[in-house]
């Protein structure tokens, strides 16, 4: 078998093409990562059930909570006290009308205030954005 000799120009051209391909792969990788951050796999976002792929989705804007005294209140995450403080984290639900899977959402998530007994916020972005080690 005869060995093929490569000219310096051929090797230089291949190196140039390799660098261009590496740059393209890097750009595509960054675009894929950005796109993955915007994927919404929820029933609320897709109007499709993740469990059965059903397309009939019911929206419940106020989830009923028959709490103390059999009162008919909106279900929520917490109320700091019976006497003071506003109820926080009113819930709404999306339900698959085929299989019954339910997603709960907080209507006013941006208005939630951390509370030592009821709501502790863990900020993954502040910790460097890495997933916790398990």
N, C-alpha and C positions, 0 to 999 in steps of 0.2 A: 504494500500500500504506500503510495507516495504521499509525503507530507506536503501540505499546502502552505505556502508562505504568504503571509499577509503583509501588505504594504503599510507603511506608517500612516498614509492618508486614510486607508480603510479602517485602521484601528482608531484613529482620531475621529472619523465619522461615526463609528459605533459608540464611542464614548460620549460624543455630543448627543446622539440619539438616546442613549441610556439616561443621561442627565435630564433630557426633555421628558422622557417617560416617567422618571422619578418625580419630577415636578408635577406632572399631570396626575399621577397617583396621589400625591400629597394633597393637591387641590380637590380631587374627587373625595378623598377621605374626609377632609374638612367639611365639604358640602353634605356628605352623608351624615356626619355627626350633627350638623346643624339641623338637618331634616328630621333626624330621630328625636331631637328635643321638642319638636312641634307635632309629633304623632299623638293623636287623641284617640285612644282605644275605648273610650267610655260610651255608654248608651246615650248619655246626654249629648256627646259630641258627634257620634256617628249615626244615631237613631238605628242602631243594630245591636242585638244582644251578642255579647262575647261568648256566651255559653252555647246557645243553639243557633245563632246567626239569624234569629227572627227579626222581622222588621216592624212588627206592631209593638210600639213602646208607649206605655202610659206615663204621663207626667203628673205627679201629685205635688202641687205647689205648697201645700200646708199639710204636714203629717200630724195627725191627731194624737194628743197625749192626754189620756184620762188620768190625770194626776190626783193629788191630794184633794179630798172633798169631792171627788168625781167631777172636777172641773174640766171643761173642754178647752184646752190650751194647745197652742202649736208646740210640737215636740222641738226641743232645743238641747244644746250641749249642757248649759248650766245657767243658773241664776245665783249670784253670789249670796243672797240672803232673802228670806221671805219678806223682810221689812225694807230692804234697800237694794239698789243696784238693778240694772236692767237685765232682762233675759238675754243671753248671748248665744249665737250660733243656731238660729232657727233652721230647721231641717226641711228639705224637700226631697222627693224621691222620684226615681225613674224605675219602672217595672216592666219586664218583658211579659207581654200578654200571652206568650206561648209557653214558656217554661217557668216563669215566676221569679227569675233572678231580679233582685232589687239593688239599686245603687242609692245611697244616701249622700246628699250634698248639703253643705252649709250655704244658705242663701247669702249671708253677709260675712263671708270669711275675712275680708279685708278690714272689717270693723272689730274683729275679735281682739280682746285685751287679755294679756297673760294674767293668770291668777294663781297664787301659790297652792291653792287646794283643788282647783278645777281644771286649769289649763296650763300646761307646761309646754313651752315651745322649744323644740330642738331644731336649730338652724344648721342644716347640712351645708349650705353655702358658706357659712362662717367658718366651718370646720374644714374648708378646702374642697368641698364638693365631692369628696370621695364617698363611696358606699361604705357603711360600717363593716368591720371585719366580723365574720360569724364563723 
